[in-house]
Amino acid sequence: MGITKKHYGKLKDGNNVDIFVLNNSHGMVAEITNYGGIIVSLLVPDKLGDTVDVALGHDNLEGYLENAPYFGAIIGRNSNRIENACFEINGKTYDVSKNSGEHQLHGGFVGFDKVLWNAEIINMKKNSESLKLTYYSIDGEEGFPGNLEVSVIYTITEENALVIEYHAVSDKDTVINLTNHSYFNLSGHASGTICTHKVSINADKFTVGNDQIIPNGEIKSVKGTPMDLTELTTIENGLKSDYDQIVKAGGYDHNWVLKVSGIKPELAASVFDEKSRRMMEVYTTSPGIQLYTGNFLGGAGYKQGATYERHSGLCLETQYFPNSLKHKHFPSPIFKAGEEYKHVTIYKFKNK
């Protein structure tokens, strides 16, 4: 199906921001802006063809500029946390910006979620258009080495899937770890909490967090803990537990070690909402996935006047493990100069 482009607003520096509408013949629609690559809305049909917006967010650009907990955005250069905001490559220590206490979170003060991307509509397949966003991150941006060329391609398929393809290459050895930070509620973005959603994750191990929810290097079995999501499990069960990892984080905010090959997109997680009978499947080539249950959401004035209370949405962020730069036994997000970073994540929707 065709992609349409509309004016979305202006940044303080006067640059125009656009929003692109992607759709398929079954009624699935995604609205994506080239500011931060944000998925502003994601309309998903039910069995009767009625659609609901399952992505939390704001009504306009100003909302994202003023108050956006990474709603729907591209995260980079490094998703998640870097302990003490420093790392070593080839014997040299790099200090990156500290935007989360003494640490860095999601790429720093001005990560990829807060920049204007170049946008073009491309033809990946016959009779199918995709949105391609590109950004040139200069050497030293937020402290990261290397001039980095990044592209992210979004496609809506006839199978009701949103495909996100990530590509990047640097002229220096550097860190590359990209993800999408959409908050999903399969009953609809304004329908309350996701506590009754059921989640499964294709993993039997997770990375243990310290008191600041930063992985300490331990990889632990999920067996016998609320981290065991090997079968569809009601989220509320874990949220109400007294398990120390969940208590520290105020909910789920952890990385699971996926049982995927990394060669092609494989099933990483599933979410099922009994109220709407919608199911979302997440496929990826990435080695890890972060389940975050909106532990710090709260307040009014969001999209369509919605109030988002705590746990109003959940994120499933495909990634290299958080704090992997400090733990050599974790898969490494360090890429050599000229080496291509290439990963795919698919959010596929079904009705049951």
URQUI-V634132 format. One record per pair of residues at least 4 apart in sequence whose C-alpha atoms are under 8 Angstrom apart, sorted by sequence separation. I is the first residue (numbers start at 0). GAP is how many residues later the second one is. D is the distance in Angstrom with one decimal. If there is no record, write none. Layout:
BEGIN
i/gap/d
I/GAP/D
I/GAP/D
END
This chain:
BEGIN
i/gap/d
9/4/5.8
10/4/5.4
22/4/6.8
23/4/5.7
32/4/5.5
33/4/7.0
44/4/5.0
45/4/5.5
58/4/6.8
59/4/7.1
60/4/6.3
61/4/6.1
62/4/5.7
63/4/4.8
74/4/5.5
81/4/6.9
87/4/5.3
88/4/6.6
97/4/5.7
98/4/6.5
99/4/5.5
103/4/5.7
106/4/4.6
109/4/5.5
110/4/7.1
122/4/7.6
123/4/6.6
124/4/7.2
136/4/6.6
139/4/4.9
140/4/7.6
155/4/6.8
156/4/5.3
169/4/7.0
184/4/5.4
186/4/6.0
208/4/4.4
209/4/5.4
221/4/7.4
222/4/7.6
223/4/7.0
228/4/6.1
232/4/7.7
233/4/7.7
234/4/6.4
235/4/6.1
236/4/6.6
241/4/7.1
242/4/6.2
243/4/6.0
244/4/6.5
245/4/5.8
246/4/6.5
248/4/6.1
261/4/7.9
272/4/5.4
273/4/7.2
300/4/5.0
301/4/4.9
307/4/5.6
319/4/7.2
322/4/7.0
323/4/6.9
327/4/7.3
334/4/6.0
9/5/5.6
10/5/6.5
22/5/5.5
23/5/6.9
31/5/6.3
32/5/5.4
44/5/5.1
45/5/6.2
57/5/5.5
62/5/6.9
69/5/8.0
81/5/7.9
87/5/4.3
88/5/7.7
97/5/5.1
98/5/5.3
99/5/5.9
105/5/6.7
106/5/7.2
109/5/7.1
122/5/6.0
123/5/6.4
138/5/6.6
139/5/5.2
155/5/5.7
156/5/6.6
183/5/7.1
208/5/4.7
209/5/6.1
221/5/5.1
222/5/5.7
240/5/7.4
241/5/6.2
245/5/4.9
260/5/7.7
271/5/7.0
272/5/5.5
299/5/7.1
300/5/5.9
301/5/6.2
334/5/7.6
9/6/4.6
10/6/7.1
22/6/4.3
31/6/5.5
32/6/6.7
44/6/4.0
57/6/6.5
86/6/5.6
87/6/6.1
96/6/7.9
97/6/4.8
98/6/6.4
122/6/4.7
123/6/6.4
138/6/5.2
139/6/6.8
154/6/8.0
155/6/4.8
156/6/7.6
184/6/7.7
207/6/7.8
208/6/4.0
209/6/5.8
221/6/4.6
240/6/7.8
245/6/5.7
259/6/6.1
271/6/5.9
272/6/6.4
299/6/6.1
300/6/6.2
301/6/7.3
323/6/5.4
334/6/7.2
8/7/6.0
9/7/5.6
21/7/5.6
22/7/6.3
31/7/4.5
32/7/7.0
43/7/5.0
44/7/6.6
56/7/7.9
63/7/7.9
85/7/6.8
86/7/5.5
96/7/6.2
97/7/7.8
121/7/5.6
122/7/6.1
138/7/4.3
139/7/8.0
154/7/5.7
155/7/6.4
207/7/5.3
208/7/5.7
221/7/7.9
238/7/6.9
245/7/7.7
259/7/7.7
271/7/4.4
299/7/4.1
323/7/6.8
324/7/7.0
7/8/7.7
8/8/5.2
20/8/6.9
21/8/5.1
30/8/5.9
31/8/5.6
42/8/5.6
43/8/5.6
85/8/5.5
86/8/6.9
95/8/7.2
120/8/6.5
121/8/5.3
137/8/6.7
138/8/4.4
153/8/6.9
154/8/5.1
167/8/7.6
184/8/7.6
206/8/5.8
207/8/6.2
237/8/7.5
259/8/7.4
270/8/5.5
271/8/6.5
298/8/5.7
299/8/6.3
323/8/6.3
324/8/7.5
6/9/7.4
7/9/5.4
8/9/6.9
20/9/5.8
21/9/6.4
29/9/6.9
30/9/5.4
31/9/7.3
42/9/5.1
43/9/6.5
85/9/4.4
98/9/5.5
120/9/5.8
121/9/6.3
137/9/4.5
138/9/7.3
153/9/5.7
154/9/6.7
184/9/6.1
206/9/7.7
207/9/7.0
258/9/7.6
269/9/7.0
270/9/5.1
297/9/7.4
298/9/5.7
320/9/6.8
323/9/7.3
6/10/6.3
7/10/4.7
20/10/4.6
21/10/8.0
29/10/7.6
30/10/5.2
41/10/7.9
42/10/4.2
43/10/7.0
84/10/6.0
85/10/5.8
97/10/6.6
98/10/5.7
120/10/4.8
121/10/6.7
136/10/5.7
137/10/6.4
152/10/7.8
153/10/4.8
206/10/7.0
207/10/5.5
257/10/6.5
269/10/5.6
270/10/6.5
297/10/5.3
298/10/6.3
320/10/7.1
6/11/4.6
7/11/5.5
19/11/5.5
20/11/6.6
29/11/5.7
30/11/6.6
41/11/5.2
42/11/6.3
56/11/7.7
84/11/5.3
96/11/5.5
97/11/7.8
119/11/6.1
120/11/6.1
135/11/7.1
136/11/5.0
152/11/5.6
153/11/6.7
206/11/5.9
207/11/6.1
225/11/7.6
226/11/7.6
238/11/7.8
269/11/4.4
296/11/6.3
297/11/4.3
319/11/6.5
5/12/5.6
6/12/6.2
18/12/6.5
19/12/5.2
28/12/7.8
29/12/4.5
40/12/6.0
41/12/5.8
42/12/8.0
84/12/6.4
95/12/7.6
96/12/7.0
118/12/7.0
119/12/5.4
135/12/5.8
136/12/6.4
151/12/6.8
152/12/5.0
165/12/7.4
206/12/4.6
207/12/6.7
225/12/5.2
238/12/5.3
268/12/5.9
269/12/6.1
296/12/5.7
297/12/5.4
319/12/7.2
4/13/6.7
5/13/5.3
18/13/5.5
19/13/6.1
28/13/5.7
29/13/6.3
40/13/7.3
41/13/5.6
84/13/5.8
118/13/5.7
119/13/6.7
135/13/4.8
136/13/7.7
151/13/5.5
152/13/6.7
205/13/5.6
206/13/6.3
237/13/7.6
238/13/7.2
267/13/7.7
268/13/5.1
296/13/4.7
319/13/6.3
4/14/5.8
5/14/6.4
18/14/4.1
27/14/7.4
28/14/5.0
40/14/5.4
56/14/5.7
83/14/7.8
118/14/4.6
134/14/6.1
135/14/6.3
151/14/4.7
204/14/6.4
205/14/5.5
237/14/7.9
266/14/7.0
267/14/5.5
268/14/7.2
295/14/6.1
296/14/6.7
4/15/4.6
17/15/5.7
18/15/6.6
27/15/5.4
28/15/6.9
39/15/7.2
40/15/7.4
55/15/6.7
56/15/7.4
117/15/5.5
118/15/6.6
133/15/7.4
134/15/5.3
150/15/6.1
151/15/6.4
204/15/5.3
205/15/6.6
225/15/7.3
266/15/5.9
267/15/5.3
294/15/5.6
295/15/7.8
296/15/7.2
3/16/5.6
4/16/6.5
16/16/7.2
17/16/6.0
26/16/7.6
27/16/4.9
38/16/7.7
39/16/7.8
40/16/7.3
55/16/7.8
116/16/5.8
117/16/5.2
133/16/5.5
134/16/6.5
149/16/7.6
150/16/5.2
204/16/4.4
205/16/6.6
266/16/4.3
267/16/6.4
293/16/6.1
294/16/5.6
2/17/6.6
3/17/5.2
16/17/6.4
17/17/7.7
26/17/7.0
27/17/6.1
39/17/6.1
54/17/7.5
84/17/6.6
116/17/5.6
117/17/6.4
133/17/4.3
149/17/5.8
150/17/6.3
203/17/5.9
204/17/5.3
225/17/7.2
265/17/4.8
266/17/6.7
293/17/4.6
2/18/5.5
3/18/7.1
16/18/6.3
26/18/6.0
39/18/7.2
83/18/5.2
84/18/4.6
116/18/5.3
132/18/5.5
133/18/6.5
149/18/4.3
203/18/5.5
224/18/7.5
264/18/5.2
265/18/5.4
292/18/5.4
293/18/6.4
2/19/5.0
25/19/7.4
82/19/7.5
83/19/4.5
84/19/5.0
115/19/7.8
131/19/6.8
132/19/5.2
148/19/5.5
149/19/6.8
203/19/7.2
264/19/4.3
265/19/6.6
292/19/7.8
293/19/5.6
1/20/7.0
2/20/7.2
82/20/5.1
83/20/7.2
131/20/5.8
132/20/6.3
147/20/6.7
148/20/5.5
263/20/7.4
264/20/4.8
292/20/6.2
293/20/5.7
0/21/7.5
1/21/7.3
81/21/5.8
82/21/6.8
131/21/4.4
147/21/5.7
148/21/6.3
205/21/7.6
263/21/5.7
267/21/7.6
292/21/4.4
293/21/7.5
0/22/6.2
26/22/7.0
80/22/6.9
81/22/5.1
130/22/5.6
131/22/6.5
147/22/4.3
261/22/7.6
262/22/6.3
291/22/5.6
292/22/6.4
0/23/5.5
25/23/7.4
27/23/7.5
80/23/5.6
81/23/6.6
129/23/6.6
130/23/5.1
146/23/5.5
147/23/6.8
261/23/4.2
290/23/7.1
291/23/5.0
0/24/7.1
26/24/7.1
79/24/8.0
80/24/4.6
129/24/5.7
130/24/6.6
145/24/5.6
146/24/5.7
203/24/7.0
259/24/8.0
260/24/7.1
261/24/6.0
290/24/5.7
291/24/6.7
7/25/7.6
79/25/5.3
80/25/6.5
129/25/4.8
145/25/5.5
146/25/7.1
259/25/7.0
261/25/6.7
289/25/7.4
290/25/4.9
78/26/7.0
79/26/4.8
128/26/7.2
129/26/7.6
145/26/4.5
202/26/7.7
203/26/6.8
259/26/7.8
289/26/5.5
290/26/6.7
78/27/4.4
79/27/7.7
144/27/6.6
145/27/6.8
201/27/7.8
202/27/6.5
259/27/6.7
288/27/6.3
289/27/4.9
317/27/7.1
77/28/5.8
78/28/6.3
144/28/7.2
145/28/6.3
200/28/5.4
201/28/6.0
258/28/7.7
288/28/5.3
289/28/6.4
76/29/7.5
77/29/5.1
144/29/5.7
199/29/4.7
200/29/5.5
257/29/5.5
288/29/4.3
289/29/7.4
75/30/6.1
76/30/5.2
143/30/7.0
144/30/7.9
198/30/6.7
199/30/5.4
200/30/7.5
256/30/6.4
257/30/5.3
287/30/5.8
288/30/5.7
39/31/7.9
74/31/5.8
75/31/5.0
110/31/7.7
143/31/7.4
199/31/5.2
256/31/5.0
257/31/7.0
286/31/7.6
287/31/5.1
288/31/7.8
38/32/7.7
39/32/6.5
74/32/6.9
109/32/7.2
198/32/7.6
199/32/4.5
212/32/7.9
255/32/5.6
256/32/7.1
285/32/5.9
286/32/6.5
287/32/5.5
288/32/7.7
37/33/7.0
38/33/4.6
108/33/7.4
198/33/4.9
199/33/6.3
254/33/6.3
255/33/5.4
285/33/5.5
286/33/5.8
287/33/5.7
37/34/4.7
38/34/6.4
76/34/6.8
107/34/6.0
197/34/5.4
198/34/5.3
254/34/5.4
255/34/6.4
281/34/8.0
283/34/6.9
285/34/6.5
286/34/7.4
36/35/7.7
37/35/4.1
75/35/5.8
76/35/6.8
106/35/7.2
197/35/4.8
198/35/6.5
212/35/7.0
254/35/4.2
255/35/8.0
36/36/5.4
37/36/6.6
74/36/6.7
75/36/5.1
197/36/4.2
198/36/6.6
208/36/6.9
211/36/7.5
212/36/6.3
253/36/5.3
254/36/6.6
35/37/5.5
36/37/5.5
74/37/5.5
75/37/7.5
196/37/5.7
197/37/5.7
207/37/7.5
210/37/6.3
211/37/7.9
252/37/6.6
253/37/5.8
35/38/5.9
73/38/6.0
74/38/5.7
195/38/5.7
196/38/5.9
231/38/7.6
252/38/5.6
253/38/6.8
72/39/8.0
73/39/5.2
194/39/7.1
195/39/6.1
196/39/8.0
231/39/7.6
251/39/6.2
252/39/4.3
72/40/5.2
194/40/5.3
195/40/6.1
212/40/7.6
231/40/7.8
251/40/5.2
252/40/6.7
193/41/7.5
194/41/4.6
212/41/7.7
250/41/7.6
251/41/5.5
250/42/6.3
69/43/6.8
251/43/7.7
194/44/8.0
250/44/5.9
286/44/7.4
96/45/5.4
208/45/7.5
249/45/5.8
95/46/5.7
96/46/6.2
207/46/7.7
248/46/7.6
95/47/4.1
206/47/7.1
94/48/5.9
95/48/6.4
205/48/7.4
206/48/5.7
93/49/6.8
94/49/7.9
205/49/5.8
206/49/6.3
93/50/7.1
205/50/4.1
206/50/7.2
8/51/7.9
9/51/7.9
93/51/7.8
204/51/6.1
205/51/5.3
7/52/7.4
8/52/6.1
203/52/7.8
204/52/5.4
7/53/6.7
202/53/6.2
203/53/7.3
204/53/7.8
202/54/5.6
203/54/7.8
200/55/7.7
202/55/4.7
203/55/8.0
201/56/5.8
202/56/5.5
200/57/7.8
201/57/6.0
285/57/6.5
284/58/5.7
285/58/7.6
283/59/7.5
284/59/5.8
285/59/7.9
283/60/5.6
284/60/6.8
283/61/4.4
282/62/5.6
283/62/6.3
281/63/7.0
282/63/5.0
256/64/8.0
281/64/5.6
282/64/6.7
201/65/7.0
202/65/7.8
280/65/7.8
281/65/4.8
282/65/8.0
201/66/5.0
254/66/6.5
280/66/5.8
281/66/6.4
76/67/7.9
200/67/5.8
201/67/5.9
254/67/7.2
279/67/6.5
280/67/5.1
200/68/4.2
279/68/5.5
280/68/6.4
199/69/5.4
200/69/6.6
279/69/4.5
198/70/7.2
199/70/5.2
278/70/5.7
279/70/6.4
198/71/5.6
199/71/6.6
277/71/7.1
278/71/5.1
198/72/4.5
277/72/5.9
278/72/5.9
197/73/5.6
198/73/6.5
277/73/4.7
278/73/7.1
196/74/6.7
197/74/5.0
276/74/5.6
277/74/6.4
37/75/7.4
196/75/5.7
197/75/6.4
276/75/5.3
35/76/5.8
36/76/6.8
196/76/4.8
35/77/3.9
195/77/7.1
196/77/7.2
34/78/7.3
35/78/5.1
195/78/7.9
34/79/6.6
35/79/5.4
264/79/6.5
34/80/5.8
35/80/6.1
36/80/7.1
264/80/6.8
34/81/4.5
35/81/6.9
264/81/7.6
33/82/5.9
34/82/6.1
33/83/5.1
33/84/6.8
88/84/7.4
33/85/6.4
88/85/7.4
185/86/7.7
186/86/6.8
185/87/6.1
186/88/6.7
186/89/5.5
185/90/7.0
186/91/7.7
185/92/6.2
185/93/7.5
185/94/8.0
36/96/7.3
77/97/6.7
76/98/6.9
77/98/5.8
78/98/5.7
16/99/7.5
33/99/6.9
76/99/5.5
77/99/4.6
78/99/5.7
193/99/8.0
75/100/7.3
76/100/6.0
77/100/6.1
78/100/6.3
75/101/6.3
76/101/6.3
75/102/5.0
74/103/5.5
75/103/7.2
73/104/7.1
74/104/5.2
73/105/5.9
74/105/6.0
73/106/4.8
74/106/6.9
72/107/5.6
73/107/6.6
214/107/6.5
21/108/7.8
71/108/6.3
72/108/5.3
213/108/7.1
214/108/6.1
71/109/4.8
72/109/6.6
213/109/6.7
70/110/6.0
71/110/3.6
216/110/5.8
19/111/7.8
69/111/6.0
70/111/5.4
71/111/6.5
182/111/7.7
69/112/7.6
70/112/6.3
216/113/7.9
206/114/7.9
43/116/7.8
189/116/5.4
191/116/7.2
192/116/7.1
194/116/6.9
189/117/7.0
191/117/7.2
192/117/7.2
193/117/6.1
2/118/7.3
189/118/7.1
192/118/5.2
193/118/5.6
192/119/3.9
193/119/5.8
191/120/5.6
192/120/6.5
193/120/7.0
190/121/7.9
188/123/7.7
188/124/7.5
0/126/6.7
1/126/7.0
2/126/6.5
29/126/7.7
55/126/7.4
0/127/5.6
1/127/5.9
2/127/7.5
28/127/7.9
54/127/6.6
55/127/5.5
184/127/6.9
0/128/6.4
2/128/7.8
27/128/7.8
54/128/5.7
55/128/6.4
184/128/5.1
54/129/4.9
55/129/7.4
183/129/5.0
184/129/6.8
53/130/5.5
54/130/6.5
182/130/5.0
183/130/5.2
53/131/5.1
82/131/7.0
182/131/5.0
183/131/6.3
23/132/6.4
25/132/7.2
27/132/6.4
53/132/5.2
56/132/8.0
181/132/7.9
182/132/4.8
21/133/7.5
22/133/6.1
23/133/6.5
24/133/6.8
53/133/6.7
54/133/7.4
55/133/5.0
80/133/6.8
181/133/5.8
21/134/6.5
23/134/5.7
25/134/7.5
53/134/4.6
54/134/5.5
55/134/7.7
180/134/6.3
181/134/7.7
51/135/7.5
52/135/5.3
53/135/5.0
180/135/7.5
23/136/7.5
51/136/5.6
52/136/6.0
180/136/6.1
179/137/6.1
178/138/5.9
179/138/7.5
178/139/5.8
178/140/6.1
177/141/6.6
176/142/6.3
38/143/7.0
176/143/6.2
176/156/5.9
175/157/5.6
174/158/5.5
175/158/6.4
174/159/4.5
175/159/6.8
173/160/5.4
174/160/6.2
172/161/6.9
173/161/5.6
172/162/5.6
173/162/6.7
172/163/4.3
173/163/7.4
171/164/6.6
172/164/4.7
169/165/8.0
171/165/4.3
175/165/7.1
169/166/7.6
170/166/4.7
171/166/7.5
169/167/5.3
170/167/5.8
168/168/7.2
169/168/5.8
168/169/5.8
169/169/7.3
168/170/6.0
168/171/5.0
167/172/5.8
168/172/6.2
166/173/6.9
167/173/5.0
166/174/5.4
167/174/6.8
165/175/7.5
166/175/4.7
165/176/5.5
166/176/6.9
164/177/7.5
165/177/5.2
164/178/6.1
165/178/6.1
164/179/4.5
163/180/5.8
164/180/6.5
162/181/7.3
163/181/5.3
162/182/6.1
163/182/6.1
162/183/4.5
161/184/5.7
162/184/6.5
160/185/6.5
161/185/5.2
160/186/5.5
161/186/6.3
160/187/4.0
159/188/5.9
160/188/6.1
158/189/7.5
159/189/5.6
158/190/8.0
159/190/7.5
45/230/7.6
45/231/7.8
45/232/7.0
87/237/7.7
86/238/6.1
62/239/7.8
86/239/7.0
78/240/7.1
81/240/7.0
82/240/6.2
80/241/5.5
81/241/5.0
79/242/5.5
80/242/5.7
81/242/8.0
58/243/6.8
78/243/7.5
79/243/7.7
81/243/7.2
82/243/7.6
57/244/5.0
58/244/4.6
56/245/6.3
57/245/4.3
58/245/6.5
88/245/8.0
56/246/5.6
57/246/7.8
55/247/7.3
55/257/7.0
46/304/6.2
43/305/7.4
45/305/6.1
END
